[in-house]
C-alpha cells in the first residue's frame, strides 16, 4: 500500500507535467483543409458564397471587380483620442485605418501598439452579387458627431449607404450601424458584406499557437457555437474557408483580439475568409442574407459589434452588455476547466498589482497567498509522508519476508498501517484537493493579457509573457526544486526516489525554457515556499516530530528482520510483562548477591 500511495503521488505529478508540457509545446491539430473553391461551385458544404475580391476592397460582383473612381491626392481622416487608445477613420472606404494602444508598455511593442496592419482597415462595407455595388476606391463623406461617434455616407444615383461608428472606450468596443436605401425607381437585390483585414508577415514562421513574441502575427479566427478555429496566413492561402452563423470572425493573438460579431437576430449570416494578392494580408467578410429592396422603400439596417484591443476578461465580458447578445469574445480567454477558480485569482492578481505597481511582485504575492490558503492540506500531506517514512525499516522487513507472496505482503502492510494509525491515502488526498487551485492558477497566468509587455526587473525580464531571455529563472527553478525534493520524506524505493529527486526538477527546468517568464516566476516562488515549509516540518513542527519519534521507536523495537505485525504484537506483550518486573532489574548488585548467599 505504501508503494501504491507513492505511485499515485508520482502519477499525479507526472500527469500534471505532461498536461502543462502538452499545452506549451504542442499545438492542436489543424482542421483538414477545405477544398479550393471552383468558380460557380460552393466553397464548402454551406450554401454557395460569393467570391471575395483579391484587391484590397470588399467583395466582387459576379466575379467582376467594381469600377474604380478617381481619388483625391490625400485621404481625409477623423481621429478620436481616448485614455487607452487612439482610433483613426478614413474617408477611403469610410473605415477604421488605425487603432493604436497608447499605454506606456506599448512603447516596447514592435508595432508600437498598432493593431490595424497594412491594408484597407477594419469594417469596410460593400455588396456581393447585388444590383448595386460601391465603386472601388470610393470616397465617403465623413463627420464627427460627438467625442465617441463618427458617421460616413456614400451616395450615388441608385444607392445611399450610411455607416455610424459608436466607440465605447472603456471596453475597446466599436459598434457599427449600417443603413442602406435604394434610390431611383428600380427595385434592387442587395446582399451586404462587412469586411475587415488582418496581417501576418509571411516571412515569419508562425505556428497555430502563435506566441507573444510576434506582435503582428494575428491568426485568422472564427468562433461558431463556442468552438474556435484559428489558422495561419499560409493555411488561409492554401484553403479559404466559409462557415454559416458565426458568433464572431476576425483575427486573434494570445493577448489581443480583433473580432466582428453580427447580431444573431439576423438568420443565416455567413462568413468567408481568404487571402488577398498582397502578401500577408488576410480578409474576412460577414455576408448577410440577400434582401429585395423597393425603390423609396424602408432602409435595410444591420449592426456589427467589434472588439479591438487587449483580451482583458472584464472588458470582453462587458462587450456582451453593450451588444445586447452573447458575442463569444470572452471565450478567447481560456481559463480551463477550473475557470470558476481562475476568475477570482485573476481579480486578486489585479488587486495586488494595484497595491504594488509591479506585475512580477503581484505574481509572487499571489503565489504566497495561494500557498497560505492551501497550507492546511499541505501540512497534513507532509505529516502523512513523514509517518510513512518512519515506518520504512518495518516495511523493508515485510517486503523481504513476503517477497514471493504479494497477497500476504498486502495484508501485513495494511495491518502495519492500522496498528500504527497511519493512513497512506492521507498524503495523496490533500494533493488532489489542491490540484484544481494550482491548475486554475497556471491557466490564469498563461492567459492573462494584463501581463503582456509588462516588465518585472528592467534589463532582465521586460515582458512577463515572453521567455526569460537569459534563462536565469529556469536554472534557478531546477536548483530549488531539487533542494525542495531532497527535503521531502523518502517514502518509496530507490528508483522512485531518483525519479522524484532528479527527474521532476529536470522536467520542470526544461519546460521553464519555453514557459512565459511570469509562469516560471510562479513556479520558482511556489518551489521556494515549499522548501521553506519542508524545513519547518522537519525541524520545528512538534506533531511531525512526535509522530516520527513514536513510529521510529515502534519500527526498530525488538523485531528482527522479517518479523510480522502479529509477532510485533506478541513482542509488545512480552515487553509489557518484562516492564512490570523491571523493579527487579533495578536492584543493586550487592543486594542480589546477598540473597544468593542466604539461599545457599
N, C-alpha and C positions, 0 to 999 in steps of 0.2 A: 504493500500500500504506500510505503514511503516513496518507492520509485515511481509509482503512479502519480503521486502528488507532484513530484519533481518534473516528471514528463509533461504533466498537464500545464504546469507553470511555464516550462520551456516551450511547449506548443503554442501557448498564448502569446509569448514574446515573439516567437518566430512568425506567427500568423500576422501580428501587428507590423513587424518589419517588412514582410512580404507585401502587405497591403500598401504601406507607405511607399516602398520602392516601386511597386507597380504603378501607383498614381503618378510618381515623379519621373520614371524612366521610360514608361511605355505609353503609347497613345491608343485611343480607341480605334479599332479597325474602321477605315473609312467605308461609307456605303458603296455598293457596287456602282460603277459609273453608268449613267444613263446613256442610252443610245443617242447619237448625234441626230439633231433634228434634220428632217428632209423637207425641202420646200413643199408645202401643200399637205404634209402629214403631221400628226400630233407629235409633240416633243416628248410626251410621257403618257402614261395611262389616263391622265386627266384630259378634258376636252382640249381640242386644238387651240393653241395660243398664238397670238400674233408674233411675227418675227420682231427682233429688237435691233434698233439701229446700232451699227458699229461705229458710227460717227458720234461725237460727244453731244448728242441731243436726243432725248426721248425715243419714242417708238416709230416704226415705219408705217406707212400706209400701203398695204398690199405689196410690200416689198420695194416700194419706191421711196427714195429719200425726199423728204419735204423740200420744197423750193427754198433757196436761200434768199435773204434780203440784205441790202446794204446796211452796214453798221457804222455808227459814229466812231471816231478815232479812239475815244476813251469811254470806258463804261462808267456810268454814274452809280455811286454806292450810297447806302444808308448804314450807318454804324450805330449800334446800341451797346452801351457800356454798362456792365454790372459789377458788383464786388468780386465775383469769382471768374468771370469770363467776359469776352467781347465778341459780338456776333456781327458779321458784315453781310448785307444784302446787295445784290447787283441787279441793274435793270436788264442785263443779259439773261434771259430765261426767267427773270423775276424770282431768283433762287438765292439760297444761302451759299456764299462762296468762301466764308471763313468763320470758324468757331474756335476761338483761341482761349485756352485756360490761362488765367493771369496770376495764379498763386506763385509764391516765391520759389517753390520746389521745381516748377516747370522751367526755370532758368537752366536747370541741369538736363532737361529733356532734349534729345536730338532734334525734335520737331518744335521745340520751344512752346509746347502746349497746343500747337495747332492740330486739330482733329480732322479738318477737311483737307484731304490730299489734293494733288494736282487733278484737274478735271473741271467739269462744269459746276459741280457743287451738290447740294442737297435739296430735295423737294422741288424738282422740276415738274412741270405739268405739260402733257400733250395728249393726243388721242390715237388710238390704234384701230386700223381698218374702219375708219369713220368717214362720214360725209365731209367733214371739215377738219383740218389739222392746222396747227400753228407752224408757220414757216421756220426753217432752221435759222437760228441767229436773230430771231425777232426780238425787238427791244420793247420792254414793258414800261408802262408809266407807273412810277412808284412815289409813295408819300408816307411820311411818318405820322401816324395818327396819335400816338402817345409815347411815353417812355418805354413801353413794352409792346407796342403794336405797330405793324407796318403793313401797308396794302399795295398790291400791284395789280394793274389792269391791262389786259391786252384786248384790243377791239379791231375787228375787220368788218367788211360789209355783211358777212354772214354769221359772225360769231363774236360773242363777248365773254371773256373769262376773267373772273376776279379771284385773286388769292389774298387771303388775310392771314398774316402770321401774328400769333399772340405768344409772347415769351413769358415763361414762368421761371424767373432766375433762381429762386430758392430750390428748385428741383431739377434744373437743367432740362426742362421740357419746353418744347415749342409746339403749339397746336396750329395746324394748317387747316383753314376752311376754304373750300373751293366752290365757287358758284359759276355755272355755265348757262348761258342763254343763247338761243338760236335767233338770229335776226333775219330780216327779209321775209319772203313769202313761202319758201320751200321748207317742208319738214326735213328732219335730219336724223341719221343714226350715229350716235356718239358713244364711244367707249373710252372712258377716262383712264389715263395712266399717270401715276405719280412715280417719279424716278429719282434715285439717289446713287451717288458714285463713291466708291472706296478705292484705296490704292494699296498695293503691296509690291515692294521693289522686287522685280523678278530676278535680280542679280543676287539677292539674299536667299540662302537656302532656309526655308521655313517649313516646320512640321505642323501637323494639325493641332499640336498643343503649343502654339507659338508662345514664347516667353516674353517677359517684360523688357528684355534687352533689345527688342526690336520695336521701337515705338511706332513705326509706320507700318508694321506688319499686322494689319487687321485681317481677320478671316471673314469670308463671305458666309453669313449665318442666317438661318431661318428657324423659327420655332413653330411647330404645328402640334396642337393638342399636347402641349407640355414637353415635347421631345425636341431637342436642339440638334440641328445639323450644321456643322461648320467645316468649310473646306478652304484650301489654299487657292491662290490665284492660278497655279498650274492645273489644279483639278477643275477649276471653273472653265479654263480654256479647253481642257480635254472633254468635259462633259457638262454643258449648260443644263440647268435643271429647272423644273417647274413643279409647283405644288398648288393645291386648292385650299382655300380658307386658312391662310397663315395667321398666327397670332401676331407675329411681327417679322419683319425682314430687314436686314441691314448688315452691319459689319461689327464684329466682336473681337475684343482684345482681352487678355486676362484681367485687366484692371480698367478698361474703357469700353464704352458701348455707343454705337450709332445705330438706332433701330426705329423703324416706322411701324406703327400699329394701326391697322384700319379698324373702324367701328364694326363690331361683329353684327350689328343690326342689318348691315348690308350683306345679303347672302352671296355665297359663291365668289368671293373675291379671290383672284388668282395672283400668283407671284411667279415671275420669270427672272432668272439670274443668268448673266452671261458676261463675257469679257469683251472689251472694246478693241479697236485696232491700235489704240495707244497702249504700249507695253506697261503692264502693272495695273491698268485701270479696270475695275470691275463695276458692273452696272446691275442694279436690281430694281424691278418695277412692280408696283401694285397695280393690277389690272381689274377694273370694275366691270360689272355686267353691262352689256350693250343696252342703251336706253334710246327709245324713239321719242324725239322731241319735236313738237309742233312749233311752227313759226309764231313768235309772240306769246308762246305758252309759258307755263311756270318754269323757273330755272331748275337745273339739276344741281343738287348740293351734296358734297361729301366732306368729311373731316378726317384728318390723319394726325395722330398724336406721336411725336417723335422725341426720343431721348438722345441727347448728345452730351456726354460728359463721363466723369469717373463713376465706377459702379459702387456707389455708396448705397447700402441697403435701404436706409431710411428714405432717401430720395427716390430710389426705384419703386419703393412701396407707395410713396406719395403720388407717383405718376398715375396710379390706378384711380385715385380720388379725383385728380384733375380730368382724366379721360372719362370717368363715369362707367368704365368697363375694365375687366382684367386684361392688362396689356401683356403680361408674361415677362416684363422686363426684370422683375426681381428674381426670376428663376435663373438668371445668368450668374447669380452669386450662389455657388454650390457649397452649402454648409453641411452636406452629407446627411446621413441617417439621423443624426442627433442635433438637427438644427434648432430644436426646442431648447437645447442647452447652449448651442453655439451663438444664438442671438443675444441672450443676456451676457455672455462672455464678451461679445463684440461691444456691447453697450458699456460694459465695465472697462474695457480697454480704452474706449473713447473718453470715459470719465477720468481715468488715470492720466491720460495724455493731457487733459485739461488742467490737471494739477501740476504736472512736472514739465510739460512742454517738450518732451522728447519721447518719440515712439519706442525707441530701444529700451529706455528706462521703464516705460509703461509696460512693455512685454515682461521685463524682469519682475516688476511689482505684481503683475497679473499672475505670473507663474508662482510667485511666493504665496499669493492669496489662495490660489487653487490647491497648492500643496498643503497649506494650513487647513483648508476645508476638507481634505481627504486624509489628514494626519491620523485620525482615529482608526480608519481601516488599515492604513499603512502600519501603524503600531501593532495592531492585532495580528497582521500577517507576519511581521518580523518576530513577534513573540512565539508564534507557532513554528516558524522556521528554526528558531533557536532551540525550542523544545525538541524538535526532531533531530537537530544536530547533536544535542546532548545524548540522545539515545543511539547515536551512531555505533559505539562499540557493541552494544547488545544486538543491534541489527546485523552487524557483521558476523557475530556468533551464530545467529539464527540462519543467515544465508549460508554459512559454512556447514552447519549441521544438516540443513534440509535442501542442499543444493540440487539434489536429484528428485525432490518432491515439492513441486510448485504449490500444490493444494495445501500441504501441511505448512509450508512456509507462509502462505497467505493467512492461514488460520492462526498460527503462532504470532505473526506480525500484528494482526488485529487484536489478539489477546494482550500483546505487549502495550499497544497504544491504549487500550481500555484500562489496563492495570495502572498505567501511569497518568491517565486523564489527558491524553494528547489526541487532538483531532487533526489528522493530516490535511483535511479539506479546509481547515481554518486559515491556512496560508494562501489558498487559491481563491476562496470566495471574496475576500476584500479586493483582490485584483480585478475580478470580474465586475464588482460594484463600481470601481474607479474607471474602468475602461471607457464607458460612454463619455465621461468627463474629459479624459485625455484625448480621445478621438475627436470630440467636438472642438476642443482647443486647437488641435492640429489642423483640422479642416478650416477653422476660422482664420488662423494665422496664414494659411495657404491662400485664402481667398480675399483677405481684407485689402480693398483698394486704398484704404487710409494709409497703408504702409508704402504705397508706390512712390518712388523717388524721395522717400523720407530718409535722412541720414541718421546714423547712430553716433559714430565718432568721426568727425571730419578728417579727411586724409586717410581713413581706413575703410569704413563702410558708409558709402554715400547714398545707397539705396537698399532698404531692408527687404525689398522684393527681388533683388539680384543676389548672385552668389558672392561669398566673401572673396574679394579679388586676390587676397594674399593667402587664403586657405588657413588662416590662423584658427578660426573657430572650429573647423572640422578636426584639426590636430588636437586642440585642447579638449574637445568633446571626447575623442578617443582615449586620451590620457585620464581624464576624470572618470569616465565610465569604467575603465579598467580598475582604477582605485576603488570606486564605489562597489564593484563586483567583488573585489578582494575583501571588502569589509562585510560582505554578506555571509551568513552562516552557511557552511558547506553541508548540504543535506543529501547529496546524490553521490554516485560513483565518480571515479576519477575522470572518465570520459565526459560525463555531463558537466562536471566542474570546469573542465578545459574549454568546452563549448561556451559556457557562460562567461568564463574569465577572459578568453581571447576572441571567440567568435562574435559575440554580441557587440563589444566595443568596436571591433574592426568593421563590422557591417554598418553600424551607425556612423562611424567615421567616414566610410566610403560614400554613404548616402549624403553626408554633410557636404561633400564636394559639389553636389548638384542641387542641394536644397537652397531656397532663399535664405539670406542671412538672418532674417527675423525668426524663421523657424529653427534655424541652427542655434540662435541665441536662446530660444526657449529650451531646446534640448540641453544646452550647456547649463543653464540655470537650474533646471529640474535635476540634472545629474549631481550638481554640487549640493543642492539641498538634500538629495537622497543620501549622499555620502556623509553629510553632517548628521543626518538623522541616524545613520548606521553607527557612527561614532558614539552618539548619545546612548543608543540602545545597548551598545557593547560595554560602555564604561559607567553609565550613570542611571540607567533605568532599573530601579530596585526590583520590580516584579520580574523582569527578564533575568536578572542576576539570581534571584531566589529560585526561579524555575530551573535555570541551568544547574545551579548547585545541587538542588534536590535530585534532579534526574541523572546528573553525572554520578552522584553517590549511589543511586539505585543501579545504574548501569554497570558500575565497577565493583559492587559489593558482593563478594563471596560466590560468584557464579563463574565457573570455568568456561572454557570455550565450548560452544555447542549446548550450553545449559538452556533448557526450555523455560517458558514463563511459569509452568506448573512447578518445575523444580525450584524456580526462584521463590515461589510462594512457600514451598516447604522449607527452603533455606531461611526464609524470613521468620517462620515459626520457630525454627531451631535457634535463630539469633535471639528471638524474644525470650526463649527458655533460658538461653545462656545469660542474657542480660538480667533475668530475675535473680540469678545466683551470683551476680557479679560482685556482691559484697565479699564473698569468699576469696575472690581473686585479689581483692584489695587489702587482705590481712597482711600484717608484717611477716616477713620470712622467719623471724626468731620465734614468734608465737606458733607458727605452724610446726616448726622443728620441735618445740617443747611438747606439743600434743603428740607427735610421733614417738618421743621418748617415753611419755607416760603410758602409751599403749603397749610399748614393749614391756 
